[in-house]
Amino acid sequence: MAKIPEAQNRMFKNVFVCKKCQSKIRAEPQKILKGKVKCRKCGRATFRPLKKK
């Protein structure tokens, strides 16, 4: 199956997952690294990148 670059960007670009509650959030990587983004669900600031399938 061919991978479409536009679809890959839409699904995985700037998407991070909360390490505690596994909710997804879209934010800029620099803000994630600085800790300026908090989870909407649990309030933590620890995120990991979304794993590609």
Steps between C-alpha positions, in 0.01 A plus 500: 500500500636838397547763767357838413715782644205733557320235704815418700544867590136537599505194725846520661646853469513685835289234676603396850355258757475561874713252693242465778156488335596430133292786360621656176580868456631696203767758588833633383799287609684800648209574735488135605872500580474821702205361697257776401230257386284316753267207449132594473393188686742456791702825509846348467772634270669170410452393139649257250477500119221296339621158379454439128315184413 
